[in-house]
Amino acid sequence: MKVVTYSQAGEARLGFVSGETVIDALGALPDSDAPERAHFASALAFIRSGGAGRQAAERLIADAPAAARRPLASVKLVAPLLPSTMLCSGSNYHDHNKEKAAAPISGKEPEFFVKTADCVIGPGDAIVYDEVLTRKLDAETELAIVIGTAGRHIPVKRALDHVFGYTIVNDVTARDLQKTDGQWARAKGFDTFCPVGPAVVEGLDWRTLEVIGRVNGVERQRGSTKEMIFDIPQLLKYISAIMTLEPGDLVATGTPAGVGLLAPGDVVEVEIPGVGILSNPVRSAGQS
């Protein structure tokens, strides 16, 4: 199942992708009093609805009337969800870790930092490059886990039971600030520094996904999730020992080597086959 959020007359609406069509979840319900309506109020409501929501969505996708179906190319996709917590794994690919292996814990245990909800933008939205504050802006292609079921102290063998699905994150980074600050909060935390999308997909085999990054059509990154140092069950075990993971939280899993250097006017694409392509232009902070 591929879940999206799209904008219609300024309203964010939940949709399900079927081929090249988006099914408007609320629009496909038979009447305004349908008991499933609460499941489809938003992506987060759908995630929290669990099995009941998934079963209702499967029926809806099969039976949706023509009036509730729209060509995918005709809708404005936004970030598929707005997480309250975004945890990002640093240096979690062998080749990328070699680029900064001087750090004391690199490759020895998972490294994590936090992005805020203000960082989140959707497909097609602009990444804002403030050249007063940074002179080296990088893009990082990452597979992100969407948490489906809350958990604390999650064991490895049950970690995937807590996963709703997967999406793409572009972990935009002011690399010069990351190096000079000695910590990552400012370098990773600018508004617009976390494009997310274009969809959340259930049922992917996360173990062998390609992870690809391009700037202006030129490939800068190509790796595979099989190159992770710490795999998804290990990451979830590690994080949940520290904090409770809640439905709708995002956990980004790290990036391969070759991060893409950005400048105003660039277009950056991050791609994971099976999830899609997340494309965003880069604009100067001085541009409207």
VMD Tcl script that draws the C-alpha trace (Angstrom):
set ca {
  {0.00 0.00 0.00}
  {1.32 3.43 -0.98}
  {0.06 6.33 1.13}
  {0.32 10.00 0.12}
  {-0.93 13.35 1.30}
  {-1.94 15.93 -1.29}
  {-3.20 19.48 -1.29}
  {-6.69 20.29 -2.56}
  {-7.94 23.88 -2.24}
  {-5.43 24.46 0.54}
  {-6.54 21.37 2.48}
  {-4.27 18.39 3.11}
  {-6.03 15.16 2.13}
  {-5.06 11.54 2.57}
  {-4.72 9.48 -0.60}
  {-3.82 5.97 -1.70}
  {-1.85 5.41 -4.89}
  {-3.17 2.75 -7.27}
  {-1.08 2.60 -10.44}
  {-1.00 6.15 -11.81}
  {-4.10 7.17 -9.85}
  {-4.60 8.73 -6.43}
  {-7.73 7.72 -4.55}
  {-9.07 10.44 -2.27}
  {-9.71 8.51 0.96}
  {-12.50 10.68 2.35}
  {-14.01 11.28 -1.08}
  {-14.27 7.55 -1.69}
  {-16.37 6.89 1.39}
  {-20.04 6.18 0.62}
  {-21.39 8.88 2.97}
  {-20.24 11.51 5.45}
  {-21.25 9.34 8.41}
  {-19.17 6.32 7.37}
  {-17.56 4.78 10.47}
  {-14.19 4.64 8.69}
  {-14.06 8.42 8.34}
  {-11.92 8.84 11.47}
  {-9.31 6.46 10.02}
  {-8.79 8.67 6.99}
  {-8.68 12.14 8.55}
  {-4.89 12.30 8.06}
  {-1.87 10.09 7.53}
  {-1.25 10.01 11.26}
  {-4.85 9.00 11.97}
  {-4.50 6.22 9.41}
  {-1.25 4.98 10.94}
  {-2.82 4.95 14.40}
  {-5.89 3.08 13.14}
  {-3.83 -0.09 12.78}
  {-5.35 -3.19 11.20}
  {-8.87 -1.78 11.13}
  {-7.73 1.15 9.01}
  {-5.73 -1.04 6.64}
  {-8.69 -3.34 6.04}
  {-10.94 -0.35 5.41}
  {-8.36 1.10 3.00}
  {-8.13 -2.14 1.02}
  {-11.91 -2.14 0.54}
  {-11.87 1.52 -0.37}
  {-9.08 1.09 -2.96}
  {-10.98 -1.78 -4.60}
  {-14.37 -0.05 -4.67}
  {-13.57 3.69 -4.99}
  {-15.86 5.47 -7.46}
  {-14.46 7.33 -10.44}
  {-15.21 10.67 -8.77}
  {-12.71 9.85 -6.02}
  {-9.89 8.96 -8.42}
  {-7.44 11.53 -9.74}
  {-4.42 11.17 -12.04}
  {-1.33 11.09 -9.87}
  {0.41 13.59 -12.13}
  {-2.39 16.11 -11.59}
  {-2.22 16.42 -7.80}
  {0.13 18.49 -5.67}
  {1.80 16.09 -3.28}
  {2.92 17.46 0.08}
  {4.94 15.76 2.82}
  {3.15 12.47 3.43}
  {3.09 13.15 7.18}
  {4.33 15.70 9.69}
  {6.13 13.77 12.40}
  {6.48 15.16 15.90}
  {9.85 13.41 16.27}
  {12.49 12.79 13.61}
  {15.52 10.79 14.60}
  {18.36 10.53 12.11}
  {21.19 8.02 12.08}
  {24.61 9.41 11.30}
  {27.47 7.55 9.63}
  {25.46 4.35 9.16}
  {26.86 3.27 5.78}
  {30.32 1.76 5.57}
  {31.50 3.99 2.72}
  {30.12 7.22 4.20}
  {31.55 6.37 7.60}
  {35.02 6.20 6.06}
  {34.62 9.86 5.09}
  {34.52 10.83 8.79}
  {36.03 7.83 10.58}
  {38.05 10.10 12.88}
  {34.96 10.63 15.06}
  {35.40 8.69 18.33}
  {32.34 6.42 18.05}
  {32.05 6.16 14.26}
  {30.98 2.64 13.34}
  {31.15 1.40 16.94}
  {27.59 2.22 17.97}
  {24.68 4.05 16.30}
  {24.94 7.84 16.16}
  {21.73 9.89 16.29}
  {20.58 13.47 16.03}
  {17.15 15.10 15.96}
  {15.43 17.28 13.38}
  {12.33 19.32 14.17}
  {8.98 19.44 12.39}
  {9.90 22.90 11.06}
  {12.54 21.22 8.89}
  {9.92 19.24 6.95}
  {8.92 20.17 3.41}
  {7.29 18.12 0.68}
  {7.92 17.25 -2.96}
  {8.66 20.30 -5.10}
  {9.09 22.66 -2.15}
  {12.24 24.76 -2.05}
  {15.24 24.06 0.14}
  {16.33 27.49 1.38}
  {20.08 28.15 1.24}
  {21.09 30.99 3.60}
  {24.51 31.96 2.32}
  {25.01 34.35 5.23}
  {25.04 31.42 7.64}
  {26.55 28.59 5.57}
  {28.75 28.22 2.53}
  {28.60 24.44 2.13}
  {25.20 22.81 1.78}
  {24.92 19.07 1.21}
  {22.07 16.72 0.29}
  {21.87 13.21 1.76}
  {19.57 10.48 0.41}
  {18.10 8.31 3.17}
  {15.54 5.59 3.68}
  {13.29 6.53 6.60}
  {11.22 4.26 8.81}
  {7.70 5.35 9.73}
  {6.74 4.00 13.15}
  {3.33 2.33 13.30}
  {3.10 1.02 16.85}
  {4.47 2.66 19.99}
  {7.30 0.92 21.76}
  {10.04 1.22 24.36}
  {12.88 -1.28 24.84}
  {11.98 -2.97 21.56}
  {13.83 -6.27 21.02}
  {15.47 -6.91 17.66}
  {13.26 -9.90 16.90}
  {10.08 -7.81 17.26}
  {11.35 -4.51 15.87}
  {9.66 -4.80 12.48}
  {6.30 -5.26 14.23}
  {6.57 -1.56 15.13}
  {7.13 -0.38 11.54}
  {4.23 1.01 9.51}
  {6.17 1.65 6.33}
  {9.02 3.48 4.65}
  {9.59 6.85 2.99}
  {12.47 8.99 1.70}
  {14.23 11.75 3.60}
  {16.73 14.25 2.22}
  {18.88 15.09 5.23}
  {20.05 18.54 4.10}
  {23.13 19.59 6.05}
  {25.16 22.78 6.46}
  {28.41 20.82 6.45}
  {30.68 23.69 7.46}
  {28.56 24.40 10.54}
  {28.54 20.72 11.44}
  {32.34 20.75 11.51}
  {32.81 24.04 13.35}
  {30.06 23.58 15.95}
  {31.20 20.15 17.08}
  {27.55 19.07 17.25}
  {24.82 18.72 14.66}
  {21.77 20.66 15.89}
  {22.33 23.89 13.96}
  {23.78 22.26 10.84}
  {20.83 19.90 10.48}
  {18.05 22.05 11.94}
  {17.33 24.90 9.51}
  {13.77 25.32 8.26}
  {13.35 23.34 4.98}
  {16.29 21.02 5.75}
  {14.21 17.84 5.70}
  {12.31 17.12 2.48}
  {10.12 14.03 3.02}
  {8.14 11.96 0.51}
  {6.75 11.41 -1.97}
  {4.88 8.54 -0.29}
  {4.89 6.12 2.62}
  {5.01 2.53 1.39}
  {4.15 -0.59 3.34}
  {5.62 -4.02 2.79}
  {8.98 -3.14 1.24}
  {11.95 -5.44 1.61}
  {14.19 -2.83 3.25}
  {17.29 -5.04 3.16}
  {18.35 -4.50 -0.47}
  {16.90 -1.15 -1.55}
  {18.92 1.13 -3.83}
  {19.57 4.63 -2.48}
  {20.28 7.20 -5.21}
  {20.97 10.94 -5.15}
  {21.22 13.34 -8.10}
  {21.89 17.06 -8.45}
  {20.76 18.64 -11.73}
  {20.43 15.15 -13.19}
  {24.00 14.15 -12.33}
  {24.26 11.15 -10.05}
  {26.15 11.87 -6.83}
  {25.13 8.92 -4.67}
  {24.33 5.29 -5.31}
  {24.30 2.73 -2.56}
  {22.24 -0.06 -1.09}
  {20.63 -0.52 2.29}
  {22.55 -3.79 2.57}
  {25.61 -1.57 3.21}
  {24.21 -0.27 6.51}
  {26.45 -0.77 9.53}
  {23.44 -1.11 11.86}
  {20.30 -2.51 10.26}
  {16.75 -1.38 10.97}
  {15.97 -3.79 13.85}
  {19.25 -2.82 15.52}
  {18.52 0.90 15.12}
  {15.05 0.57 16.62}
  {16.35 -1.45 19.55}
  {19.02 1.19 20.22}
  {16.71 4.20 19.99}
  {13.86 2.67 21.97}
  {16.24 1.96 24.85}
  {16.48 5.75 25.17}
  {12.99 6.96 24.32}
  {9.51 5.76 23.45}
  {8.84 5.58 19.74}
  {5.34 6.76 18.83}
  {3.13 6.20 15.76}
  {4.13 8.60 13.00}
  {7.68 9.14 14.23}
  {10.36 9.03 11.53}
  {13.72 7.31 11.84}
  {16.15 8.11 9.02}
  {18.71 5.37 8.53}
  {21.79 7.13 7.17}
  {23.25 7.90 3.77}
  {25.84 6.38 1.41}
  {29.02 8.18 0.38}
  {29.13 10.96 -2.18}
  {26.71 13.47 -0.69}
  {25.60 16.13 -3.14}
  {26.91 19.70 -2.79}
  {24.12 22.21 -3.44}
  {23.89 25.78 -4.73}
  {20.97 28.13 -5.39}
  {19.26 27.16 -8.63}
  {20.05 23.47 -8.29}
  {17.43 20.74 -8.34}
  {18.17 17.79 -6.06}
  {16.50 14.40 -6.53}
  {16.67 11.61 -4.01}
  {15.32 8.26 -5.10}
  {14.57 4.86 -3.64}
  {12.93 2.50 -6.17}
  {9.66 1.25 -4.77}
  {9.11 4.49 -2.86}
  {9.65 7.04 -5.62}
  {11.64 10.18 -6.42}
  {11.67 13.19 -4.10}
  {12.64 16.32 -6.03}
  {13.27 19.79 -4.57}
  {14.74 23.00 -5.97}
  {17.30 25.03 -4.02}
  {16.79 28.75 -3.66}
  {18.72 31.50 -1.95}
  {17.30 32.91 1.28}
  {17.20 36.28 -0.49}
  {14.80 35.04 -3.19}
  {11.03 35.20 -2.83}
}
mol new
graphics top color blue
foreach p $ca { graphics top sphere $p radius 0.5 }
foreach p [lrange $ca 0 end-1] q [lrange $ca 1 end] { graphics top cylinder $p $q radius 0.2 }
display resetview
